[in-house]
Amino acid sequence: MAREYTSEEILAMQKDAVRRVAQMRKLSRARVQEPEQQQKQPKSPDIHPAPTGTLDSFLDPIGTDSETLLILAVLFLLIKEKADSTLILALVYLLL
């Protein structure tokens, strides 16, 4: 039971399709040009100093990063829970 469209309806659908294509082209060109404009502008550094008194400021002189601290914390929990020694040794290997 296919519906028969009148020529006016078909013409209206075609105009709508052309309008949507033009709109999509405009959006895509804007998005392509957007990174080019961002490259021309100098980027400001996103480095935010850690507030004083935090764990990061305490551990900075030691030279440990957050990933190392996370592995050490997991190691501590696994050792305390008497986990599989193979898993513990694998995490120790990651620290090396």
C-alpha positions in Angstrom: 0.0 0.0 0.0 2.4 2.6 -1.2 1.2 6.2 -0.9 1.2 8.3 -4.0 2.7 11.7 -3.6 1.5 14.8 -5.5 4.0 16.8 -7.5 3.7 19.6 -5.0 4.6 17.3 -2.1 7.6 15.9 -4.0 8.7 19.4 -4.8 8.4 20.4 -1.2 10.4 17.4 -0.1 13.1 18.2 -2.6 13.4 21.8 -1.4 13.6 20.6 2.1 16.3 18.1 1.2 18.3 20.9 -0.6 17.9 23.1 2.5 19.1 20.4 4.8 22.1 19.6 2.6 23.1 23.3 2.5 22.8 23.5 6.3 25.0 20.4 6.8 27.6 21.8 4.4 27.7 25.0 6.3 28.1 23.2 9.6 30.8 21.0 8.2 32.8 23.9 6.8 32.5 25.7 10.1 33.9 22.7 12.0 36.7 22.3 9.5 37.7 25.9 9.8 37.4 25.9 13.6 40.6 23.8 14.2 42.5 26.0 11.8 41.4 29.1 13.7 42.4 27.4 17.0 45.9 26.6 15.6 46.5 30.3 14.7 45.7 31.4 18.3 48.5 30.8 20.8 47.6 28.2 23.3 47.7 29.0 27.0 49.2 26.3 29.2 46.7 24.3 31.2 49.0 23.8 34.0 47.4 24.5 37.3 49.6 24.4 40.4 48.5 22.1 43.1 47.2 23.8 46.2 49.6 23.8 49.1 49.0 21.2 51.7 47.8 18.4 49.3 49.3 15.0 48.9 50.8 16.0 45.6 52.8 18.9 47.1 54.0 16.5 49.8 55.1 13.9 47.3 56.7 16.2 44.7 60.2 16.1 46.3 60.1 12.3 46.4 59.4 12.2 42.6 56.4 9.9 42.7 53.6 10.4 40.2 49.9 9.5 40.7 50.1 6.3 38.7 52.9 5.0 40.9 51.0 5.9 44.0 47.9 4.1 42.7 49.9 0.9 42.0 51.5 1.1 45.5 48.1 1.5 47.1 46.7 -1.5 45.2 49.9 -3.5 46.2 49.3 -2.6 49.8 45.7 -3.8 49.7 46.6 -7.0 47.9 49.4 -7.8 50.3 47.1 -7.1 53.3 44.4 -9.3 51.9 47.0 -12.1 51.2 46.2 -12.1 47.4 47.9 -14.2 44.8 51.7 -13.7 44.8 51.8 -13.8 41.0 49.6 -10.7 40.9 51.6 -8.9 43.5 54.9 -9.7 41.6 53.3 -8.4 38.4 52.5 -5.1 40.0 56.0 -4.9 41.5 57.3 -5.4 38.0 55.2 -2.5 36.8 56.9 -0.3 39.4 60.3 -1.0 38.0 
